[in-house]
Structure formats: structure tokens, C-alpha cells
């Protein structure tokens, strides 16, 4: 059996590694590179996992947040504001072409300036509402 001397420069410590015939000692650079790729893959996996969990959490809060704030019987509709007035009442046109008249009372969280901007820009508007007396639609949150 042969002994291969491996020395660290400056330490004065000699290491005797027995080498069997036919075995080739690998260079440190060749051993390092294959060991780094699993670590990079694990880091990428962890970052993707954290990112996807964050997106699911933010989406859940955005979807369920207004329902918790206003109660269980709140409905949601999305469309474009086509008319505003009198006062804060407005008309919304849905994607199917249906026109809905909403009353915006004291508990309505809507800004007149924000609603007018949505009217001017034909922007999509989310409305959370409840059904009031005589089948009227009472807006609770307009965004």
C-alpha cells in the first residue's frame, strides 16, 4: 500500500493518506462544485416556497378581508361606474352588461373623488354591498 503525503503549507502537519492502487485523488475544485449545486437548489426551493406562501396569504386576506369587516351576508360585484348622483349613489355596469343602482349611505366607505376618477377613467370598481329594504342595493365598500 502506498502513502500519499498531503501537507498544509505553514502548519508543519503532515497527513498520510493511504492510497490503493488505481484510485485517483480528486482535485479540491472538482469536489467543491458538485457539492454546491444541491445547496443552491435548496435555497431556490426555500425562496419559492416562502414567496408562494406569501402570495397565498396576501390573496386570502384581500379576498376574505372585506367579508370579515362587513359580515357574512355581504355580496361582491365588479364593474364600471357609469353614473354618479344624486349624492353618493351610483350606477354600476357589470361585465355582463347588467346595470345595478347602489345607494351609498352613512356606513358606505367610498370617496367621491375616487368614484369620480373611476367614472372618468372607466376603471373596474369592486363594490361590496348588502340587500336593503325593497330589494335596494346598499354599498358598504367601493374601491
KOLDOPA-25536 format. One record per residue (C-alpha): residue number from 0; x, y, z. Coordinates in Angstrom, 2 decimals, always signed. Layout:
residues N
[atom NUM, [X, Y, Z]];
...
END
This chain:
residues 143
[atom 0, [+0.00, +0.00, +0.00]];
[atom 1, [+1.32, +3.45, -0.93]];
[atom 2, [+1.12, +6.51, +1.25]];
[atom 3, [+0.48, +9.89, -0.26]];
[atom 4, [+1.77, +12.89, +1.67]];
[atom 5, [-0.57, +15.87, +1.80]];
[atom 6, [+0.83, +18.89, +3.58]];
[atom 7, [-0.70, +22.17, +4.57]];
[atom 8, [+1.73, +24.99, +3.89]];
[atom 9, [+2.88, +26.73, +7.01]];
[atom 10, [+1.34, +24.40, +9.55]];
[atom 11, [+4.00, +21.74, +9.59]];
[atom 12, [+1.37, +19.00, +9.96]];
[atom 13, [+1.77, +16.05, +7.65]];
[atom 14, [-1.17, +13.88, +6.74]];
[atom 15, [-0.53, +10.38, +5.47]];
[atom 16, [-3.42, +9.09, +3.39]];
[atom 17, [-3.21, +5.51, +2.23]];
[atom 18, [-3.96, +5.26, -1.49]];
[atom 19, [-4.99, +1.99, -3.05]];
[atom 20, [-3.63, +1.19, -6.44]];
[atom 21, [-5.87, +2.51, -9.20]];
[atom 22, [-7.54, +5.17, -7.03]];
[atom 23, [-7.07, +8.72, -8.21]];
[atom 24, [-7.22, +11.53, -5.68]];
[atom 25, [-9.54, +14.27, -6.92]];
[atom 26, [-8.71, +17.92, -7.00]];
[atom 27, [-10.45, +20.05, -4.36]];
[atom 28, [-12.07, +22.25, -7.06]];
[atom 29, [-13.69, +19.22, -8.68]];
[atom 30, [-15.10, +18.07, -5.35]];
[atom 31, [-16.41, +21.53, -4.39]];
[atom 32, [-18.51, +22.27, -7.48]];
[atom 33, [-20.77, +19.21, -7.31]];
[atom 34, [-21.42, +19.87, -3.62]];
[atom 35, [-22.55, +23.49, -4.19]];
[atom 36, [-25.41, +22.78, -6.63]];
[atom 37, [-27.68, +20.97, -4.13]];
[atom 38, [-27.27, +23.90, -1.77]];
[atom 39, [-28.24, +26.38, -4.49]];
[atom 40, [-31.24, +24.23, -5.44]];
[atom 41, [-32.33, +24.08, -1.80]];
[atom 42, [-32.01, +27.86, -1.44]];
[atom 43, [-34.08, +28.45, -4.59]];
[atom 44, [-36.71, +25.97, -3.37]];
[atom 45, [-36.96, +27.72, +0.01]];
[atom 46, [-37.29, +31.15, -1.63]];
[atom 47, [-40.02, +29.88, -3.96]];
[atom 48, [-41.83, +28.26, -1.04]];
[atom 49, [-41.74, +31.45, +1.02]];
[atom 50, [-42.86, +33.53, -1.98]];
[atom 51, [-45.77, +31.26, -2.81]];
[atom 52, [-46.92, +31.16, +0.82]];
[atom 53, [-46.76, +34.96, +0.94]];
[atom 54, [-48.84, +35.27, -2.25]];
[atom 55, [-51.46, +32.85, -0.95]];
[atom 56, [-51.63, +34.75, +2.35]];
[atom 57, [-51.97, +38.16, +0.72]];
[atom 58, [-54.58, +36.84, -1.73]];
[atom 59, [-56.58, +35.28, +1.07]];
[atom 60, [-56.58, +38.48, +3.09]];
[atom 61, [-57.57, +40.54, +0.03]];
[atom 62, [-60.40, +38.16, -0.81]];
[atom 63, [-61.75, +37.49, +2.67]];
[atom 64, [-60.84, +40.74, +4.44]];
[atom 65, [-63.89, +42.77, +3.37]];
[atom 66, [-66.18, +39.85, +4.18]];
[atom 67, [-64.85, +39.78, +7.76]];
[atom 68, [-65.12, +43.56, +8.05]];
[atom 69, [-68.76, +43.75, +6.91]];
[atom 70, [-70.25, +40.42, +7.96]];
[atom 71, [-71.34, +37.18, +6.34]];
[atom 72, [-74.24, +38.45, +4.23]];
[atom 73, [-72.10, +40.79, +2.12]];
[atom 74, [-72.06, +40.26, -1.64]];
[atom 75, [-69.41, +41.41, -4.12]];
[atom 76, [-69.72, +42.68, -7.67]];
[atom 77, [-67.21, +44.15, -10.07]];
[atom 78, [-67.91, +46.53, -12.92]];
[atom 79, [-67.56, +50.08, -14.18]];
[atom 80, [-69.27, +53.13, -12.72]];
[atom 81, [-71.44, +54.71, -15.43]];
[atom 82, [-73.24, +57.40, -13.39]];
[atom 83, [-72.92, +59.12, -10.02]];
[atom 84, [-75.66, +61.00, -8.19]];
[atom 85, [-77.67, +62.19, -6.51]];
[atom 86, [-75.27, +62.42, -3.60]];
[atom 87, [-73.04, +59.36, -3.33]];
[atom 88, [-75.48, +56.98, -5.08]];
[atom 89, [-74.11, +55.47, -8.28]];
[atom 90, [-74.87, +53.08, -11.14]];
[atom 91, [-72.53, +50.21, -11.94]];
[atom 92, [-72.38, +48.27, -15.21]];
[atom 93, [-71.15, +44.68, -14.79]];
[atom 94, [-69.18, +42.67, -17.35]];
[atom 95, [-72.44, +41.02, -18.49]];
[atom 96, [-73.97, +44.45, -19.24]];
[atom 97, [-76.31, +44.48, -16.24]];
[atom 98, [-76.90, +47.91, -14.65]];
[atom 99, [-77.07, +47.99, -10.84]];
[atom 100, [-78.14, +51.03, -8.82]];
[atom 101, [-76.39, +51.38, -5.48]];
[atom 102, [-77.24, +53.61, -2.55]];
[atom 103, [-74.26, +54.84, -0.62]];
[atom 104, [-75.44, +55.64, +2.92]];
[atom 105, [-73.55, +56.80, +6.02]];
[atom 106, [-71.79, +53.45, +6.56]];
[atom 107, [-70.53, +53.42, +2.95]];
[atom 108, [-66.74, +53.59, +2.71]];
[atom 109, [-66.29, +55.49, -0.54]];
[atom 110, [-64.60, +58.70, -1.55]];
[atom 111, [-66.46, +60.95, -4.02]];
[atom 112, [-63.17, +61.89, -5.70]];
[atom 113, [-62.16, +58.23, -6.04]];
[atom 114, [-65.54, +57.30, -7.52]];
[atom 115, [-65.38, +60.21, -9.98]];
[atom 116, [-61.92, +59.12, -11.09]];
[atom 117, [-63.23, +55.59, -11.71]];
[atom 118, [-66.09, +57.13, -13.74]];
[atom 119, [-63.69, +59.30, -15.79]];
[atom 120, [-61.18, +56.51, -16.44]];
[atom 121, [-63.76, +53.72, -16.92]];
[atom 122, [-61.82, +51.75, -14.30]];
[atom 123, [-63.01, +48.45, -12.84]];
[atom 124, [-64.63, +49.02, -9.46]];
[atom 125, [-65.18, +46.48, -6.70]];
[atom 126, [-68.35, +47.00, -4.69]];
[atom 127, [-69.24, +45.13, -1.50]];
[atom 128, [-72.92, +45.53, -0.73]];
[atom 129, [-75.92, +44.20, +1.14]];
[atom 130, [-79.50, +43.99, +0.02]];
[atom 131, [-81.60, +46.58, +1.81]];
[atom 132, [-85.33, +47.10, +2.14]];
[atom 133, [-87.42, +46.84, -1.06]];
[atom 134, [-84.55, +44.96, -2.77]];
[atom 135, [-82.38, +48.08, -2.86]];
[atom 136, [-78.62, +47.60, -3.02]];
[atom 137, [-76.72, +49.34, -0.26]];
[atom 138, [-73.00, +49.77, -0.94]];
[atom 139, [-70.69, +49.24, +2.04]];
[atom 140, [-67.29, +49.49, +0.38]];
[atom 141, [-66.44, +50.92, -3.04]];
[atom 142, [-62.95, +50.55, -4.45]];
END
